[in-house]
């Protein structure tokens, strides 16, 4: 299958590309914003790299794929850019996937989207709007909402639940989140939304609960 990864140059997106390439069962198509990022993604194992700016028209980029993974984010650069990328950019990709007959969509979202507040309010509101649009799109979706992310080495274990009561001291490795998404490619959970934190369960076991 062709797996189209939006935000492939981010930390989590790059790991997705690398894992897909190492497994060898599927082709990773990386979508990046800057031309100078292309060679790095090819070196990681991307079978193809496409240029796409989520603040502009991306309809021509979202094609010839079996699964779309949305892993892009503005990184808190500004409220305006966050809305443009995390909300409107995601909505553009969802609509383009539907228009191009791509039925499966995996969304990297965030805990806290159900009650956006605090310093991340705009970010969480943007993620919530994108998630809502995906749910209403008619696509076969999985929305994964990680807790606080870390740059720690992968553990291969996590815990998933529809909603956790607390996220304190439960940072989850970006590498483990990437591995979870790659596992979902061959083990779909149709029309599900769940949170993921660090935990004791191997990824495959944690996802069987979904």
Backbone as JSON Lines, residues from 0, in Angstrom:
{"i":0,"aa":"X","n":[0.84,-1.2,0.0],"ca":[0.0,0.0,0.0],"c":[0.88,1.26,0.0]}
{"i":1,"aa":"X","n":[0.34,2.31,-0.55],"ca":[1.0,3.61,-0.51],"c":[0.47,4.41,0.67]}
{"i":2,"aa":"X","n":[1.38,4.8,1.55],"ca":[1.03,5.52,2.77],"c":[1.5,6.96,2.63]}
{"i":3,"aa":"X","n":[0.55,7.89,2.56],"ca":[0.86,9.3,2.37],"c":[0.97,9.97,3.74]}
{"i":4,"aa":"X","n":[2.14,10.49,4.06],"ca":[2.39,11.07,5.38],"c":[2.51,12.59,5.26]}
{"i":5,"aa":"X","n":[1.53,13.28,5.83],"ca":[1.52,14.74,5.83],"c":[2.28,15.21,7.08]}
{"i":6,"aa":"X","n":[3.27,16.07,6.88],"ca":[4.12,16.47,8.01],"c":[5.25,15.48,8.21]}
{"i":7,"aa":"X","n":[5.75,14.95,7.11],"ca":[6.75,13.88,7.19],"c":[8.1,14.36,7.7]}
{"i":8,"aa":"X","n":[8.33,15.67,7.7],"ca":[9.63,16.15,8.19],"c":[9.63,16.44,9.69]}
{"i":9,"aa":"X","n":[8.49,16.31,10.34],"ca":[8.46,16.46,11.79],"c":[9.1,15.25,12.46]}
{"i":10,"aa":"X","n":[9.37,15.37,13.75],"ca":[10.04,14.28,14.47],"c":[9.27,12.98,14.37]}
{"i":11,"aa":"X","n":[7.96,13.02,14.6],"ca":[7.15,11.81,14.55],"c":[6.98,11.35,13.11]}
{"i":12,"aa":"X","n":[6.75,12.27,12.2],"ca":[6.59,11.91,10.8],"c":[7.82,11.26,10.21]}
{"i":13,"aa":"X","n":[8.99,11.77,10.55],"ca":[10.23,11.18,10.04],"c":[10.39,9.75,10.53]}
{"i":14,"aa":"X","n":[10.02,9.51,11.78],"ca":[10.12,8.16,12.32],"c":[9.13,7.23,11.61]}
{"i":15,"aa":"X","n":[7.94,7.73,11.28],"ca":[6.98,6.91,10.53],"c":[7.57,6.48,9.19]}
{"i":16,"aa":"X","n":[8.16,7.45,8.48],"ca":[8.79,7.13,7.19],"c":[9.84,6.05,7.36]}
{"i":17,"aa":"X","n":[10.69,6.23,8.35],"ca":[11.79,5.29,8.59],"c":[11.27,3.89,8.91]}
{"i":18,"aa":"X","n":[10.26,3.81,9.77],"ca":[9.71,2.51,10.17],"c":[9.03,1.8,9.0]}
{"i":19,"aa":"X","n":[8.27,2.55,8.21],"ca":[7.61,1.95,7.06],"c":[8.64,1.4,6.08]}
{"i":20,"aa":"X","n":[9.69,2.18,5.85],"ca":[10.74,1.75,4.93],"c":[11.45,0.5,5.44]}
{"i":21,"aa":"X","n":[11.71,0.44,6.74],"ca":[12.42,-0.72,7.31],"c":[11.56,-1.98,7.24]}
{"i":22,"aa":"X","n":[10.25,-1.84,7.44],"ca":[9.38,-3.0,7.37],"c":[9.27,-3.54,5.95]}
{"i":23,"aa":"X","n":[9.27,-2.63,4.98],"ca":[9.32,-3.05,3.58],"c":[8.01,-3.53,2.98]}
{"i":24,"aa":"X","n":[6.92,-3.52,3.74],"ca":[5.64,-4.01,3.22],"c":[4.87,-2.94,2.46]}
{"i":25,"aa":"X","n":[5.17,-1.67,2.74],"ca":[4.43,-0.56,2.15],"c":[5.39,0.51,1.67]}
{"i":26,"aa":"X","n":[4.86,1.45,0.91],"ca":[5.64,2.57,0.41],"c":[5.25,3.83,1.17]}
{"i":27,"aa":"X","n":[6.24,4.55,1.68],"ca":[6.0,5.81,2.38],"c":[6.15,6.97,1.41]}
{"i":28,"aa":"X","n":[5.06,7.7,1.21],"ca":[5.09,8.91,0.39],"c":[5.1,10.1,1.34]}
{"i":29,"aa":"X","n":[6.19,10.83,1.36],"ca":[6.37,11.93,2.3],"c":[5.92,13.24,1.69]}
{"i":30,"aa":"X","n":[5.16,14.02,2.44],"ca":[4.78,15.36,2.03],"c":[5.47,16.36,2.94]}
{"i":31,"aa":"X","n":[6.26,17.25,2.37],"ca":[7.03,18.24,3.12],"c":[6.79,19.62,2.52]}
{"i":32,"aa":"X","n":[7.17,20.63,3.27],"ca":[6.92,22.01,2.83],"c":[8.09,22.61,2.07]}
{"i":33,"aa":"X","n":[9.3,22.19,2.41],"ca":[10.49,22.84,1.84],"c":[11.25,21.87,0.93]}
{"i":34,"aa":"X","n":[11.72,22.4,-0.19],"ca":[12.45,21.58,-1.15],"c":[13.73,21.02,-0.53]}
{"i":35,"aa":"X","n":[14.34,21.78,0.38],"ca":[15.61,21.32,0.97],"c":[15.42,20.16,1.95]}
{"i":36,"aa":"X","n":[14.18,19.73,2.18],"ca":[13.91,18.59,3.05],"c":[13.81,17.28,2.28]}
{"i":37,"aa":"X","n":[13.77,17.38,0.96],"ca":[13.51,16.2,0.14],"c":[14.58,15.12,0.31]}
{"i":38,"aa":"X","n":[15.84,15.49,0.2],"ca":[16.91,14.5,0.24],"c":[16.95,13.75,1.57]}
{"i":39,"aa":"X","n":[16.69,14.45,2.66],"ca":[16.68,13.79,3.97],"c":[15.6,12.71,4.04]}
{"i":40,"aa":"X","n":[14.43,13.0,3.49],"ca":[13.34,12.03,3.53],"c":[13.63,10.83,2.63]}
{"i":41,"aa":"X","n":[14.25,11.08,1.5],"ca":[14.64,9.97,0.63],"c":[15.66,9.09,1.33]}
{"i":42,"aa":"X","n":[16.6,9.73,2.05],"ca":[17.61,8.97,2.79],"c":[16.98,8.11,3.9]}
{"i":43,"aa":"X","n":[15.87,8.59,4.45],"ca":[15.18,7.82,5.48],"c":[14.39,6.66,4.91]}
{"i":44,"aa":"X","n":[14.17,6.67,3.6],"ca":[13.48,5.55,2.97],"c":[12.19,5.88,2.27]}
{"i":45,"aa":"X","n":[11.84,7.16,2.16],"ca":[10.62,7.53,1.44],"c":[10.73,7.1,-0.02]}
{"i":46,"aa":"X","n":[9.67,6.49,-0.52],"ca":[9.67,6.08,-1.92],"c":[9.43,7.26,-2.85]}
{"i":47,"aa":"X","n":[8.81,8.3,-2.29],"ca":[8.5,9.52,-3.06],"c":[8.36,10.67,-2.08]}
{"i":48,"aa":"X","n":[8.76,11.85,-2.49],"ca":[8.58,13.05,-1.66],"c":[7.84,14.09,-2.49]}
{"i":49,"aa":"X","n":[6.76,14.62,-1.93],"ca":[5.97,15.64,-2.6],"c":[6.02,16.93,-1.81]}
{"i":50,"aa":"X","n":[6.01,18.04,-2.52],"ca":[6.0,19.35,-1.88],"c":[4.55,19.81,-1.68]}
{"i":51,"aa":"X","n":[4.24,20.2,-0.44],"ca":[2.9,20.7,-0.16],"c":[2.91,21.63,1.04]}
{"i":52,"aa":"X","n":[2.35,22.79,0.87],"ca":[2.25,23.8,1.93],"c":[0.81,23.85,2.41]}
{"i":53,"aa":"X","n":[0.57,23.48,3.65],"ca":[-0.78,23.38,4.17],"c":[-1.49,24.72,4.28]}
{"i":54,"aa":"X","n":[-0.75,25.81,4.16],"ca":[-1.39,27.12,4.17],"c":[-1.88,27.51,2.77]}
{"i":55,"aa":"X","n":[-1.6,26.64,1.8],"ca":[-2.01,26.9,0.42],"c":[-2.83,25.72,-0.1]}
{"i":56,"aa":"X","n":[-3.02,25.68,-1.4],"ca":[-3.79,24.59,-2.01],"c":[-2.94,23.32,-2.04]}
{"i":57,"aa":"X","n":[-3.45,22.23,-1.45],"ca":[-2.71,20.97,-1.44],"c":[-3.49,19.87,-2.17]}
{"i":58,"aa":"X","n":[-4.54,20.24,-2.87],"ca":[-5.39,19.23,-3.51],"c":[-4.63,18.37,-4.5]}
{"i":59,"aa":"X","n":[-3.61,18.94,-5.15],"ca":[-2.85,18.18,-6.12],"c":[-1.85,17.21,-5.51]}
{"i":60,"aa":"X","n":[-1.63,17.33,-4.23],"ca":[-0.64,16.49,-3.55],"c":[-1.28,15.22,-2.97]}
{"i":61,"aa":"X","n":[-2.57,15.3,-2.67],"ca":[-3.25,14.21,-1.97],"c":[-3.88,13.28,-3.01]}
{"i":62,"aa":"X","n":[-3.08,12.33,-3.51],"ca":[-3.56,11.41,-4.54],"c":[-2.71,10.16,-4.54]}
{"i":63,"aa":"X","n":[-3.19,9.13,-5.24],"ca":[-2.45,7.87,-5.43],"c":[-1.94,7.3,-4.12]}
{"i":64,"aa":"X","n":[-2.83,7.2,-3.15],"ca":[-2.48,6.63,-1.85],"c":[-3.62,5.77,-1.34]}
{"i":65,"aa":"X","n":[-3.28,4.84,-0.47],"ca":[-4.27,3.97,0.15],"c":[-4.65,4.45,1.54]}
{"i":66,"aa":"X","n":[-3.7,5.09,2.21],"ca":[-3.91,5.6,3.57],"c":[-3.25,6.96,3.69]}
{"i":67,"aa":"X","n":[-3.92,7.9,4.33],"ca":[-3.32,9.19,4.67],"c":[-3.07,9.23,6.17]}
{"i":68,"aa":"X","n":[-1.86,9.63,6.54],"ca":[-1.54,9.91,7.94],"c":[-1.28,11.4,8.06]}
{"i":69,"aa":"X","n":[-2.06,12.07,8.91],"ca":[-1.83,13.5,9.13],"c":[-1.03,13.66,10.42]}
{"i":70,"aa":"X","n":[0.23,14.06,10.27],"ca":[1.12,14.23,11.43],"c":[1.73,15.62,11.45]}
{"i":71,"aa":"X","n":[1.1,16.56,10.76],"ca":[1.65,17.91,10.65],"c":[1.21,18.79,11.82]}
{"i":72,"aa":"X","n":[1.98,19.83,12.05],"ca":[1.63,20.79,13.07],"c":[2.47,22.04,12.93]}
{"i":73,"aa":"X","n":[1.91,23.16,13.35],"ca":[2.63,24.43,13.24],"c":[3.68,24.6,14.33]}
{"i":74,"aa":"X","n":[3.61,23.75,15.34],"ca":[4.62,23.82,16.4],"c":[4.5,25.03,17.28]}
{"i":75,"aa":"X","n":[3.3,25.61,17.34],"ca":[3.09,26.75,18.22],"c":[3.74,28.03,17.75]}
{"i":76,"aa":"X","n":[4.04,28.13,16.46],"ca":[4.72,29.32,15.94],"c":[3.91,30.59,16.19]}
{"i":77,"aa":"X","n":[2.62,30.53,15.95],"ca":[1.72,31.64,16.21],"c":[0.3,31.1,16.19]}
{"i":78,"aa":"X","n":[-0.64,31.84,16.78],"ca":[-2.03,31.4,16.76],"c":[-2.54,31.33,15.32]}
{"i":79,"aa":"X","n":[-2.16,32.31,14.52],"ca":[-2.62,32.36,13.13],"c":[-2.13,31.16,12.34]}
{"i":80,"aa":"X","n":[-0.84,30.84,12.49],"ca":[-0.28,29.7,11.75],"c":[-0.83,28.39,12.29]}
{"i":81,"aa":"X","n":[-1.06,28.32,13.59],"ca":[-1.63,27.1,14.17],"c":[-2.99,26.81,13.57]}
{"i":82,"aa":"X","n":[-3.83,27.82,13.48],"ca":[-5.15,27.63,12.87],"c":[-5.02,27.25,11.38]}
{"i":83,"aa":"X","n":[-4.06,27.88,10.7],"ca":[-3.89,27.63,9.27],"c":[-3.42,26.22,8.99]}
{"i":84,"aa":"X","n":[-2.57,25.67,9.85],"ca":[-2.0,24.34,9.62],"c":[-2.8,23.25,10.33]}
{"i":85,"aa":"X","n":[-2.92,23.37,11.65],"ca":[-3.52,22.29,12.44],"c":[-5.02,22.15,12.21]}
{"i":86,"aa":"X","n":[-5.68,23.24,11.84],"ca":[-7.12,23.18,11.61],"c":[-7.43,23.21,10.11]}
{"i":87,"aa":"X","n":[-7.2,24.36,9.48],"ca":[-7.6,24.5,8.08],"c":[-6.78,23.59,7.15]}
{"i":88,"aa":"X","n":[-5.5,23.44,7.47],"ca":[-4.67,22.53,6.66],"c":[-5.16,21.1,6.74]}
{"i":89,"aa":"X","n":[-5.49,20.66,7.96],"ca":[-6.01,19.3,8.13],"c":[-7.33,19.12,7.39]}
{"i":90,"aa":"X","n":[-8.19,20.11,7.47],"ca":[-9.49,20.04,6.79],"c":[-9.3,19.94,5.28]}
{"i":91,"aa":"X","n":[-8.35,20.71,4.75],"ca":[-8.05,20.63,3.31],"c":[-7.62,19.21,2.92]}
{"i":92,"aa":"X","n":[-6.78,18.61,3.73],"ca":[-6.28,17.27,3.42],"c":[-7.4,16.25,3.5]}
{"i":93,"aa":"X","n":[-8.25,16.37,4.51],"ca":[-9.4,15.46,4.64],"c":[-10.28,15.54,3.41]}
{"i":94,"aa":"X","n":[-10.61,16.76,2.99],"ca":[-11.47,16.95,1.83],"c":[-10.81,16.43,0.56]}
{"i":95,"aa":"X","n":[-9.51,16.64,0.43],"ca":[-8.79,16.17,-0.75],"c":[-8.72,14.65,-0.78]}
{"i":96,"aa":"X","n":[-8.54,14.04,0.39],"ca":[-8.52,12.57,0.46],"c":[-9.85,12.01,-0.01]}
{"i":97,"aa":"X","n":[-10.92,12.6,0.48],"ca":[-12.26,12.15,0.08],"c":[-12.48,12.34,-1.41]}
{"i":98,"aa":"X","n":[-12.07,13.46,-1.93],"ca":[-12.25,13.75,-3.36],"c":[-11.46,12.8,-4.24]}
{"i":99,"aa":"X","n":[-10.35,12.27,-3.71],"ca":[-9.49,11.38,-4.48],"c":[-9.74,9.9,-4.17]}
{"i":100,"aa":"X","n":[-10.8,9.62,-3.45],"ca":[-11.17,8.23,-3.19],"c":[-10.26,7.51,-2.22]}
{"i":101,"aa":"X","n":[-9.56,8.26,-1.37],"ca":[-8.72,7.64,-0.34],"c":[-9.58,7.47,0.91]}
{"i":102,"aa":"X","n":[-9.89,6.24,1.24],"ca":[-10.9,5.97,2.27],"c":[-10.37,6.01,3.7]}
{"i":103,"aa":"X","n":[-9.1,5.67,3.88],"ca":[-8.58,5.55,5.25],"c":[-7.75,6.77,5.63]}
{"i":104,"aa":"X","n":[-8.0,7.27,6.84],"ca":[-7.34,8.49,7.31],"c":[-6.97,8.3,8.77]}
{"i":105,"aa":"X","n":[-5.68,8.43,9.07],"ca":[-5.18,8.35,10.45],"c":[-4.75,9.74,10.89]}
{"i":106,"aa":"X","n":[-5.32,10.2,11.98],"ca":[-5.07,11.57,12.46],"c":[-4.27,11.57,13.76]}
{"i":107,"aa":"X","n":[-3.16,12.29,13.75],"ca":[-2.4,12.53,14.97],"c":[-2.95,13.79,15.63]}
{"i":108,"aa":"X","n":[-3.68,13.61,16.71],"ca":[-4.34,14.72,17.39],"c":[-3.65,14.96,18.74]}
{"i":109,"aa":"X","n":[-4.4,15.22,19.78],"ca":[-3.83,15.51,21.09],"c":[-4.86,15.32,22.18]}
{"i":110,"aa":"X","n":[-4.4,14.91,23.35],"ca":[-5.29,14.95,24.51],"c":[-5.64,16.41,24.79]}
{"i":111,"aa":"X","n":[-6.78,16.61,25.43],"ca":[-7.19,17.96,25.79],"c":[-8.08,18.63,24.77]}
{"i":112,"aa":"X","n":[-8.35,17.98,23.65],"ca":[-9.16,18.6,22.61],"c":[-10.62,18.71,23.01]}
{"i":113,"aa":"X","n":[-11.04,17.89,23.96],"ca":[-12.45,17.94,24.36],"c":[-12.76,19.16,25.22]}
{"i":114,"aa":"X","n":[-11.73,19.68,25.9],"ca":[-11.9,20.88,26.72],"c":[-10.7,21.79,26.53]}
{"i":115,"aa":"X","n":[-10.61,22.46,25.37],"ca":[-9.44,23.32,25.11],"c":[-9.33,24.45,26.13]}
{"i":116,"aa":"X","n":[-8.15,24.59,26.72],"ca":[-7.93,25.66,27.69],"c":[-6.44,25.85,27.9]}
{"i":117,"aa":"X","n":[-6.09,26.88,28.66],"ca":[-4.7,27.13,29.01],"c":[-3.88,27.67,27.86]}
{"i":118,"aa":"X","n":[-2.57,27.54,27.98],"ca":[-1.65,28.08,26.98],"c":[-1.83,27.44,25.61]}
{"i":119,"aa":"X","n":[-2.33,26.23,25.58],"ca":[-2.49,25.51,24.31],"c":[-3.91,25.6,23.76]}
{"i":120,"aa":"X","n":[-4.68,26.56,24.24],"ca":[-6.1,26.63,23.88],"c":[-6.31,26.69,22.36]}
{"i":121,"aa":"X","n":[-5.59,27.56,21.67],"ca":[-5.78,27.7,20.22],"c":[-5.38,26.4,19.51]}
{"i":122,"aa":"X","n":[-4.28,25.82,19.92],"ca":[-3.83,24.56,19.35],"c":[-4.88,23.46,19.54]}
{"i":123,"aa":"X","n":[-5.39,23.34,20.76],"ca":[-6.38,22.3,21.05],"c":[-7.7,22.56,20.35]}
{"i":124,"aa":"X","n":[-8.08,23.82,20.25],"ca":[-9.3,24.15,19.49],"c":[-9.13,23.77,18.02]}
{"i":125,"aa":"X","n":[-7.95,24.02,17.48],"ca":[-7.68,23.69,16.08],"c":[-7.72,22.2,15.85]}
{"i":126,"aa":"X","n":[-7.11,21.46,16.75],"ca":[-7.14,20.0,16.65],"c":[-8.56,19.47,16.78]}
{"i":127,"aa":"X","n":[-9.32,20.04,17.7],"ca":[-10.7,19.61,17.9],"c":[-11.53,19.83,16.65]}
{"i":128,"aa":"X","n":[-11.36,20.98,15.99],"ca":[-12.1,21.27,14.77],"c":[-11.73,20.31,13.65]}
{"i":129,"aa":"X","n":[-10.44,19.99,13.54],"ca":[-10.0,19.04,12.51],"c":[-10.56,17.65,12.79]}
{"i":130,"aa":"X","n":[-10.52,17.25,14.05],"ca":[-11.06,15.93,14.43],"c":[-12.55,15.84,14.1]}
{"i":131,"aa":"X","n":[-13.29,16.89,14.42],"ca":[-14.73,16.91,14.17],"c":[-15.02,16.8,12.67]}
{"i":132,"aa":"X","n":[-14.23,17.5,11.86],"ca":[-14.42,17.45,10.41],"c":[-14.16,16.04,9.89]}
{"i":133,"aa":"X","n":[-13.13,15.39,10.44],"ca":[-12.81,14.03,10.0],"c":[-13.94,13.06,10.37]}
{"i":134,"aa":"X","n":[-14.48,13.2,11.56],"ca":[-15.57,12.32,11.98],"c":[-16.78,12.45,11.07]}
{"i":135,"aa":"X","n":[-17.0,13.63,10.57],"ca":[-18.18,13.89,9.74],"c":[-17.92,13.65,8.25]}
{"i":136,"aa":"X","n":[-16.7,13.27,7.9],"ca":[-16.3,13.18,6.49],"c":[-16.81,11.94,5.79]}
{"i":137,"aa":"X","n":[-17.14,10.92,6.55],"ca":[-17.53,9.65,5.94],"c":[-16.34,8.74,5.67]}
{"i":138,"aa":"X","n":[-15.13,9.2,5.94],"ca":[-13.94,8.37,5.76],"c":[-13.81,7.37,6.9]}
{"i":139,"aa":"X","n":[-13.07,6.31,6.64],"ca":[-12.73,5.34,7.67],"c":[-11.56,5.93,8.46]}
{"i":140,"aa":"X","n":[-11.84,6.43,9.65],"ca":[-10.83,7.2,10.38],"c":[-10.41,6.52,11.68]}
{"i":141,"aa":"X","n":[-9.2,6.85,12.1],"ca":[-8.73,6.6,13.46],"c":[-8.07,7.88,13.93]}
{"i":142,"aa":"X","n":[-8.52,8.38,15.07],"ca":[-7.95,9.6,15.66],"c":[-7.21,9.2,16.92]}
{"i":143,"aa":"X","n":[-5.92,9.44,16.93],"ca":[-5.07,9.09,18.06],"c":[-4.68,10.37,18.79]}
{"i":144,"aa":"X","n":[-4.93,10.4,20.09],"ca":[-4.66,11.6,20.89],"c":[-3.59,11.28,21.95]}
{"i":145,"aa":"X","n":[-2.32,11.51,21.62],"ca":[-1.26,11.25,22.59],"c":[-1.3,12.25,23.74]}
{"i":146,"aa":"X","n":[-0.78,11.81,24.86],"ca":[-0.54,12.72,25.96],"c":[0.73,13.51,25.72]}
{"i":147,"aa":"X","n":[1.33,14.08,26.75],"ca":[2.57,14.84,26.58],"c":[3.63,14.0,25.88]}
{"i":148,"aa":"X","n":[4.24,14.58,24.85],"ca":[5.21,13.84,24.04],"c":[6.63,14.07,24.54]}
{"i":149,"aa":"X","n":[7.45,13.03,24.41],"ca":[8.84,13.14,24.81],"c":[9.74,12.73,23.65]}
{"i":150,"aa":"X","n":[11.02,13.05,23.79],"ca":[12.02,12.62,22.82],"c":[12.78,11.4,23.33]}
{"i":151,"aa":"X","n":[12.23,10.71,24.3],"ca":[12.88,9.53,24.86],"c":[12.96,8.42,23.83]}
{"i":152,"aa":"X","n":[13.88,7.49,24.08],"ca":[13.99,6.32,23.21],"c":[12.69,5.51,23.28]}
{"i":153,"aa":"X","n":[12.38,4.79,22.21],"ca":[11.15,3.99,22.22],"c":[11.2,2.87,23.25]}
{"i":154,"aa":"X","n":[10.05,2.58,23.83],"ca":[9.94,1.46,24.77],"c":[9.2,0.29,24.14]}
{"i":155,"aa":"X","n":[8.4,0.57,23.11],"ca":[7.6,-0.47,22.49],"c":[6.33,-0.79,23.26]}
{"i":156,"aa":"X","n":[6.11,-0.04,24.35],"ca":[4.92,-0.27,25.17],"c":[4.18,1.04,25.42]}
{"i":157,"aa":"X","n":[2.86,0.96,25.47],"ca":[2.01,2.13,25.71],"c":[0.76,1.68,26.45]}
{"i":158,"aa":"X","n":[-0.14,2.62,26.69],"ca":[-1.48,2.28,27.16],"c":[-2.47,3.15,26.4]}
{"i":159,"aa":"X","n":[-3.55,2.56,25.94],"ca":[-4.59,3.3,25.23],"c":[-5.9,3.21,25.99]}
{"i":160,"aa":"X","n":[-6.66,4.28,25.88],"ca":[-7.97,4.33,26.54],"c":[-8.78,5.43,25.86]}
{"i":161,"aa":"X","n":[-10.08,5.32,25.92],"ca":[-10.92,6.37,25.34],"c":[-10.63,7.71,25.99]}
{"i":162,"aa":"X","n":[-10.44,7.71,27.3],"ca":[-10.09,8.95,28.01],"c":[-9.42,8.6,29.32]}
{"i":163,"aa":"X","n":[-8.27,9.22,29.56],"ca":[-7.55,9.06,30.83],"c":[-7.95,10.18,31.78]}
{"i":164,"aa":"X","n":[-8.02,9.86,33.06],"ca":[-8.36,10.87,34.06],"c":[-7.19,11.81,34.35]}
{"i":165,"aa":"X","n":[-5.97,11.31,34.15],"ca":[-4.79,12.12,34.44],"c":[-3.68,11.78,33.46]}
{"i":166,"aa":"X","n":[-2.88,12.8,33.09],"ca":[-1.77,12.6,32.17],"c":[-0.42,12.87,32.83]}
{"i":167,"aa":"X","n":[-0.43,13.21,34.09],"ca":[0.8,13.57,34.79],"c":[1.75,12.38,34.85]}
{"i":168,"aa":"X","n":[3.03,12.67,34.59],"ca":[4.09,11.65,34.63],"c":[3.82,10.5,33.69]}
{"i":169,"aa":"X","n":[3.11,10.77,32.59],"ca":[2.79,9.71,31.63],"c":[3.21,10.13,30.22]}
{"i":170,"aa":"X","n":[4.33,10.82,30.11],"ca":[4.8,11.22,28.78],"c":[5.0,9.98,27.9]}
{"i":171,"aa":"X","n":[4.66,10.13,26.63],"ca":[4.81,9.02,25.69],"c":[5.83,9.42,24.62]}
{"i":172,"aa":"X","n":[6.7,8.5,24.3],"ca":[7.76,8.76,23.33],"c":[7.18,8.98,21.94]}
{"i":173,"aa":"X","n":[7.72,9.98,21.25],"ca":[7.32,10.21,19.86],"c":[7.57,8.97,19.01]}
{"i":174,"aa":"X","n":[8.66,8.27,19.29],"ca":[8.97,7.05,18.54],"c":[7.89,5.99,18.76]}
{"i":175,"aa":"X","n":[7.38,5.88,19.98],"ca":[6.32,4.9,20.25],"c":[5.02,5.3,19.57]}
{"i":176,"aa":"X","n":[4.74,6.59,19.51],"ca":[3.55,7.06,18.8],"c":[3.67,6.74,17.31]}
{"i":177,"aa":"X","n":[4.84,6.97,16.74],"ca":[5.06,6.64,15.33],"c":[4.86,5.15,15.08]}
{"i":178,"aa":"X","n":[5.41,4.34,15.97],"ca":[5.27,2.89,15.82],"c":[3.82,2.46,15.91]}
{"i":179,"aa":"X","n":[3.06,3.11,16.77],"ca":[1.63,2.81,16.89],"c":[0.92,3.1,15.57]}
{"i":180,"aa":"X","n":[1.21,4.24,14.96],"ca":[0.58,4.58,13.68],"c":[0.95,3.57,12.6]}
{"i":181,"aa":"X","n":[2.2,3.18,12.56],"ca":[2.63,2.21,11.55],"c":[1.92,0.87,11.77]}
{"i":182,"aa":"X","n":[1.72,0.49,13.02],"ca":[0.99,-0.74,13.31],"c":[-0.46,-0.64,12.83]}
{"i":183,"aa":"X","n":[-1.04,0.55,12.95],"ca":[-2.43,0.74,12.54],"c":[-2.64,0.55,11.03]}
{"i":184,"aa":"X","n":[-1.59,0.7,10.26],"ca":[-1.72,0.54,8.8],"c":[-2.29,-0.83,8.47]}
{"i":185,"aa":"X","n":[-1.77,-1.87,9.11],"ca":[-2.22,-3.24,8.82],"c":[-3.23,-3.77,9.83]}
{"i":186,"aa":"X","n":[-3.49,-2.99,10.87],"ca":[-4.44,-3.42,11.91],"c":[-5.39,-2.27,12.2]}
{"i":187,"aa":"X","n":[-6.29,-1.98,11.26],"ca":[-7.15,-0.8,11.4],"c":[-8.15,-0.9,12.54]}
{"i":188,"aa":"X","n":[-8.44,0.23,13.14],"ca":[-9.52,0.35,14.13],"c":[-10.5,1.35,13.54]}
{"i":189,"aa":"X","n":[-11.59,0.88,13.0],"ca":[-12.47,1.71,12.22],"c":[-13.25,2.7,13.07]}
{"i":190,"aa":"X","n":[-13.18,3.97,12.65],"ca":[-13.97,5.04,13.26],"c":[-13.82,5.06,14.77]}
{"i":191,"aa":"X","n":[-12.58,5.13,15.22],"ca":[-12.3,5.15,16.64],"c":[-11.49,6.38,17.01]}
{"i":192,"aa":"X","n":[-11.69,6.83,18.24],"ca":[-10.92,7.93,18.82],"c":[-10.41,7.43,20.17]}
{"i":193,"aa":"X","n":[-9.1,7.53,20.38],"ca":[-8.58,7.1,21.68],"c":[-7.31,7.87,22.03]}
{"i":194,"aa":"X","n":[-7.01,7.87,23.32],"ca":[-5.81,8.52,23.83],"c":[-4.72,7.48,24.04]}
{"i":195,"aa":"X","n":[-3.49,7.93,24.03],"ca":[-2.37,7.02,24.27],"c":[-1.36,7.71,25.18]}
{"i":196,"aa":"X","n":[-0.92,6.96,26.18],"ca":[0.11,7.41,27.11],"c":[1.17,6.33,27.22]}
{"i":197,"aa":"X","n":[2.26,6.63,27.91],"ca":[3.22,5.59,28.21],"c":[2.51,4.52,29.05]}
{"i":198,"aa":"X","n":[2.96,3.3,28.94],"ca":[2.28,2.24,29.68],"c":[3.0,0.92,29.52]}
{"i":199,"aa":"X","n":[2.44,-0.15,30.09],"ca":[3.13,-1.43,30.15],"c":[2.79,-2.39,29.02]}
{"i":200,"aa":"X","n":[1.9,-2.01,28.1],"ca":[1.38,-2.96,27.12],"c":[2.1,-2.83,25.78]}
{"i":201,"aa":"X","n":[2.55,-3.92,25.2],"ca":[3.09,-3.86,23.84],"c":[2.06,-3.22,22.92]}
{"i":202,"aa":"X","n":[2.53,-2.47,21.93],"ca":[1.65,-1.69,21.08],"c":[0.52,-2.54,20.48]}
{"i":203,"aa":"X","n":[0.85,-3.72,19.97],"ca":[-0.17,-4.57,19.37],"c":[-1.25,-4.93,20.39]}
{"i":204,"aa":"X","n":[-0.83,-5.23,21.61],"ca":[-1.79,-5.59,22.66],"c":[-2.64,-4.39,23.04]}
{"i":205,"aa":"X","n":[-2.0,-3.23,23.17],"ca":[-2.74,-2.02,23.53],"c":[-3.8,-1.7,22.49]}
{"i":206,"aa":"X","n":[-3.49,-1.9,21.21],"ca":[-4.43,-1.58,20.15],"c":[-5.54,-2.62,20.03]}
{"i":207,"aa":"X","n":[-5.31,-3.82,20.48],"ca":[-6.38,-4.82,20.44],"c":[-7.56,-4.4,21.31]}
{"i":208,"aa":"X","n":[-7.27,-3.57,22.31],"ca":[-8.37,-3.07,23.17],"c":[-9.23,-2.06,22.46]}
{"i":209,"aa":"X","n":[-8.77,-1.58,21.28],"ca":[-9.53,-0.58,20.53],"c":[-10.37,-1.22,19.42]}
